[in-house]
Amino acid sequence: MAITITMGIQKGGCGKSTTTGILSYLLKEDGYRVLAVDMDSQGNLTEFLSEQPSNEFMGRSILEAMQQNDVEKYIVPITNHLDLLPANNFLATFPRWIYTGKTYQGDTLPFKGNPSLILDQILDQVRDQYDFILIDTPPSLSEQTTNALCASEHVVVMFECSSWCYSAIPNFMDSVEGARNFGHRDTQVVGILRTMNDVRRSDSKAFKEMIEEDYPNEVFQTTITRKAPVGRLALYGFNGNPELKQALDQYNRFYKELIERVQGE
């Protein structure tokens, strides 16, 4: 049965899609069967892993999988051991479909059931086919984020070392607690990953230390610093990338920490 992990925080630019994509790659390189789920209408994870524009997946994305209650039909194979449930701009219509039944393809009946458990229920159709399911989320406390949290046993909280991200943490922690109370997965924070750390800035260093003081048991020891090879991963991808080793170096350390925590629990 798959272990499901969500990467989240209600702020943009914290490395959610990059981290989800890299973890998917590292897990499949270790021989795990991985399903990456893109719950962000920007489709960045989709483009990262598929190397195609997210608009190429119109009509065959995670949105249609949820609307049709049929997930296998919409899974896109990426490589051996790595599959993707893609997203595109139309995922932004997800809340409208839930509450009104209106979709970009026409009108249906409004969703009947718990609107926070739609993703959890469709993933049940394939959990026994994977070792890990990794979910990327949008930069908002939205229905997409709520569904991702309720579908997950573990949450990696993405913390950009900055003031606005620091102020976002308490509300996101409350959202995780809400998912634990209303979902069926006993959703827990597996750790806080400090990302986008700029070693040249004193304020970045200060917030890096502040979050560790606030959550000493949650923060990962690994801190992801800003490096050009990581930023260029979206451009060069994983295949034939001469900078791949440099880009993955920090994430390998985080990956080992994450696996230890998940297996320990």
Summary of the structure (lengths in Angstrom):
residues: 265
radius of gyration: 17.6
end to end distance: 14.9
largest distance: 53.9
contacts: 910
relative contact order: 0.18
helix: 48%
strand: 20%
